[in-house]
């Protein structure tokens, strides 16, 4: 049985994942304002991933008969200086998400809550992938600098990104 402290922490994470989706909506809107459809698509997929994360946490609490509480969501920053700024802020955000997941794992480990630790292992692996994805795009954007042709090539590349729910991601959760 989950402790009240762990239930609260997971509910907080559900709400933070909703906030993350809001951040990515803001970034998508910025990309749309620049007519960068591929970058916009990239963030559309990020929003879908965040919604998937919300569902994983939600379903876990539901299956453990814990009370799910949805709170208010802060407004995201809507001010960006460039596409580079967007991705640097996104990478910084993903690092915050990673820290939050690690804190949840620390709590689950401290409480010897193995089912929660199993769920969080998936999220830890996911965060490695998320940070790597953003880091690679930041590096590409840094190399591109002011080369608009290269920017549009990357935009075209990102247009093909799609969300595919992980296979067997819910097998143990």
N, C-alpha and C positions, 0 to 999 in steps of 0.2 A: 504494500500500500504506500502510495506517495505521501510524503509529509506536506503539510500546509506550505512550508517554505519552498519546497520544490514545485508544488503546483503553482504558487505565485510566480516563481521564476520562469516557468514554462509559459504561463499566461503573459508575462512581460515580454517574453521572446516572440510570442505570436504577434503581439502589438508592434514590436520592433520590426518584424518581417513585413507587416503592413506599412510601416513607415518607410522601409526600404523600397517597397513597391512604389510608394508616393514619390520618393527621390527619383526613381528611374522614370516615372511618368514625367517629372519635371525635366529630366535630361532628354527624354524623347521629344518633348515639346520644343526644347531648345534646338535640337537637331532638325526638327521639322521646320523651324523658323529659318534655318539656313539651307533648306531644300536638300539636306543630306539624308536621303531616304534609306541608305544602307545603315548609317549610324542610328537612325530612328528605329529601324528594324532590330538592330542589336539590342536596344533598350526595351523594345516590345517583348523580345524573348526574355530579357532579364525580369520584366514584370511577370511573365508567365512562370518563370522559375521561382520568384518570390511567392507567388500564389500557391505553387506546389509546396514550398517550404511551410507556408501557413497551414496548409491542409495536413501535412505530415504531423506537425505539432498538435493541431486541433484533434485529429483522429486518435493520436496517442492518448491525449487527455480523456477523450470520449471513451476509449477502450479500457481505460483504467478507472472509469467511473468518477473522474475528477470534474469539478465545476470549471467550465470554460467562461472566462470573463473578457469581454472585448471593451477596450478603453478608447479614449480619444487618441487621435493621431496628429502629431505636430505637423505644421506646414513645412514643406521642404524648401531649401534654398532655390530660388529661381534665377539667380544671378551668376552668369558664366561669362568669362572673358574670351573664351575660344573653345574649340573642340578638345584641345589639349587639357584645358582647365577642367572640362567636364570629366574626362577620363582620369585625371589625377585625383579629383574629388571622389570619383566612384571607387578608385583603388583605396583611398584613405577610408572610405565608408566600409568597404569589404574587410579591411583590417580590423575595424571596430566590431563588425559582426563576428569575425573569428575570435576576438577576445571575449565576446559575450558567450559564444559557444563553449570556449575553454572554461569559462567561469561556471557555466552550467554543468560541464563534465566534472569539474572539481567538486561541486556540490553533490552531484549524483554519486561520485566515488566516496566522498566523505560519509554519505548516508548509506552506502553499500546498496544503492538502488540500481541493480544490474539491468533491468529492463530499460530504464532511462539511459544508462550508459550505452547500451546497445543502439538505441535510437541516435544518441549523440555521436557515436562513432561514424555513422553515415554522414552527419552534418560536418564533422571534422574533415573527412575526406572531401566532401563537397566544397568546403572553404579553401582547401589547397587548390582545387581546380579553379574556383572563382578568382582567387588572388592571382594565380598564374595567367589566366585569361586577360584580366585587366592590365597586369604588368606588361605582358607582351604587346598589347595595343598601345600602352603608354610609350614603350620603347620605339615602336614603329612610328608613332606620331612625332616623337622627338627627332627621329632620323629624317622624317619627311620635312620638318621645319615649315618653310613657306612655299613648298612645292605643291601648287594646286593640282597638277596632273596626278601626282602620287597620292594626294588626299582623295581625289575622285576614284582612283584605282582601289584604295582601301575601302572607300564607301561602297563600291561595287562588290567587293569581296564580302563585306558584312551583310549585304542584301540577301545572301543565300542562307544565313543562319536561321535555324528553326529550333523550336523546343520539342524535345522528345523525352517524355517521362522515362526515368531510369528503369531498366528491366529489373524485376525482383526487388525494387527499392522498398516495397512494403512487406516483403516476405516475413520479416521478424518484427515489424512494427504495426 
